[in-house]
Every structure is written in C-alpha cells, then in structure tokens.
Amino acid sequence: MNPQKNLDLGTFAQDVLIGLSSKPKSLPSKYFYDAKGDKLFQAIMAMPEYYLTRKEFEILENQFDKILASQLAHGKPFNLVELGAGDGLKTKILLRHLLQVQADFEYYPIDFSGSVLKELKDSLTEEMPGLQVFPIEDTYRGSLLQRSWANERPTLILFLGGNIGNFPLKEAKDVLDHLRLGTKPGDQVLLGFDLKKHPQVILDAYHDPSGITREFNLNLLGRMNRELGANFDLDTFLHWPSYNPVNGECRSHLVSLKKQEVFVSALDQSFKFRAYEPIFTEISKKYSLPEIAKLAKNAGFKSVDKFTDSENYFADVLWERL
Ligand SMILES: C[S@@+](CC[C@H](N)C(=O)[O-])C[C@H]1O[C@@H](n2cnc3c(N)ncnc32)[C@H](O)[C@@H]1O
C-alpha cells in the first residue's frame, strides 16, 4: 500500500472522530459516496431541479469539438485524466468524439469510490470496446502527487461537474496547486464551475421536494451506522441547505432536532448533540467568470477558452499549464 495514499485517504473512523469532536461539528463530504450514495447521486443528477448536470451536458454536447480542438491539433498521443469521474455520463460525450476521430489516447478515470469506478469501467468496456481505460482508486490530491499516468505525452485533465466547488475557496486553491504539481507546462485542464445565479434556483437544486437530496445527506449518518456501528436515528436529523449570495457558498447541514447522545462503536465513544445543533456536511461554491479567471492566474495556468450553456448557469473552462 502506498503510504501517501494512506495518509491522504485517512480512515472513515478517524475523520468521524475529528469531525464530530470539532466545534462546529462537521463531516467530510467525500464519505457521501459509498455504493448507496453513488446511486443517490445518480438520482440527483436526473432531478429537474439539479440543473448542473443538464447544463454541463448541454455544453459538452454542443461544443465538444471546440473543447477538444487544441488537444487534437497537436496530433500526438495523449493522456486523458479525469478527477472524480463518477459514472462518466458526460465524459462519454468527449470519449465518443475522440474514438470517432481515431485519436490516440489513454483514459485514466480517478475516483475515491471503488464501486463507481468498477461500474464505469464495466460500462465503458461494453459501450466502447476499443477504449484503453486505466481506473485509479484514489483522492484528487493523492493521485496528482502520484501521477501514475505521467510520461512524455501531453495530458488533458478533466475536473467536471463542479467538483472543485465542493471545496471552500482556500482548499480549492490548494487543490489547484496540486493540479499545477500534477501537470507539466503545456498540459491542459478542463474545469467545471457552477456560476452565480438566482439564489432560489441554486437552493432548489439542493432541496428538492421529492427528498432525494435529503436522503443523500442523511446517508452520511446511515453509512456511520452501517460501517462504524453508530446508532444515529435518522428521523431526528433535518436536512438543511442554505445559500449565501455574498460568498457564493451553498452549504448543507444536518440539524439535530433534539438533545441527544449518539454512540459510535468503532470509536467506542459517544457524541453529544444540543437541540438544533448542526453538522456541516457539504459545500458547493458558486463562482463568477472574473473569479474563475483570477483562480487560473494565481494557480499558474493561462485561460485558453471558456464554454457556457445558453442560460450562463455553468461554465467549463480550458486552462493551460504555464
Ligand atoms: C459530484 S460527483 C461528480 C461526478 C462526475 N464528475 C460528474 O460530473 O457527473 C463527484 C465524484 O467524485 C468522487 N469524489 C469526491 N471527492 C473525491 C476526492 N476527494 N477524491 C476523489 N474522488 C472524489 C465521488 O466519488 C464522485 O464519484
């Protein structure tokens, strides 16, 4: 086992101990994605309120040739790396085009969730038998430090779906620093950013009337019950997202509806909750186009192009490593 990977992944139990002992309490959002969470996230992507997937799909469907033009123009074999690949629904638009024009490339999907990676690999083997796929089960930062794909070939790294938005600004900058470390001059990065827009549109995407986002958030507690022998009563926690248009942060919480104590047997420890005490579970930060341009500059990348949907809800930006 690679020690760097071990260090970066931490363990679920350790992270729960740190998060539930902190003030205010928090849990890392990466633990949403177990087999149940992967399925729930796929259901979220299909919701009418969750515009993010639909809008990015529109961008990739309508503009894939422009997005990939500079990568195809050099005519050299290249690496296509994807951070947080998930089910690859949108990536398949790019993959199909690359196969159609007989581009010489290898695809390295990276995801922390082994179950989602296996599903992706199986579906690609069936749908695109000629594709060379090398899945990597690791975190964003762990894989960028490891760079198991690295060779003399140019590399295009995909970071789609607003995954970068799942970090507060300071940490997003650290992930971008890792992107710089994990690339060489001339390499390109295609990043998805959810754009600032009407606050109600944003809030609805994280608070659907059918309750799928609620179930997704509560799955963190369910996962602790299943894997760490915790005794959370899910009915006593409220899913509570909020959006702050000042800093563009949409934050989800789980609020304890009563004073209670929860025991986690893997830690042999109880955690006390005051009535209405929140656990912070997820951030989804929204950006303006000037903010994105500034991020690129500060992280050592040149903005090459930007692609938006018809309503300017979402942007995929193409950066080149300086
Ligand atoms: C919000 S989904 C997006 C999936 C896909 N990129 C899309 O746009 O539809 C995030 C994916 O990234 C993975 N993920 C989340 N945090 C991660 C991390 N720190 N390192 C690696 N993968 C992570 C999850 O397992 C999940 O499959």
The ligand as an ORCA input file, in Angstrom:
! r2SCAN-3c Opt
* xyz 0 1
  C     -20.327     15.126     -7.607
  S     -19.742     13.609     -8.298
  C     -19.420     14.149     -9.957
  C     -19.138     13.048    -10.917
  C     -18.835     13.466    -12.346
  N     -17.548     14.134    -12.463
  C     -19.905     14.352    -12.890
  O     -19.620     15.497    -13.215
  O     -21.043     13.904    -13.025
  C     -18.213     13.547     -7.551
  C     -17.424     12.275     -7.806
  O     -16.122     12.495     -7.301
  C     -15.771     11.498     -6.363
  N     -15.019     12.192     -5.303
  C     -15.497     13.071     -4.382
  N     -14.498     13.558     -3.622
  C     -13.365     12.971     -4.083
  C     -11.989     13.078     -3.722
  N     -11.598     13.896     -2.752
  N     -11.092     12.346     -4.431
  C     -11.503     11.509     -5.436
  N     -12.776     11.382     -5.829
  C     -13.692     12.089     -5.152
  C     -17.041     10.872     -5.879
  O     -16.855      9.524     -5.525
  C     -17.977     11.047     -7.067
  O     -17.971      9.931     -7.930
*
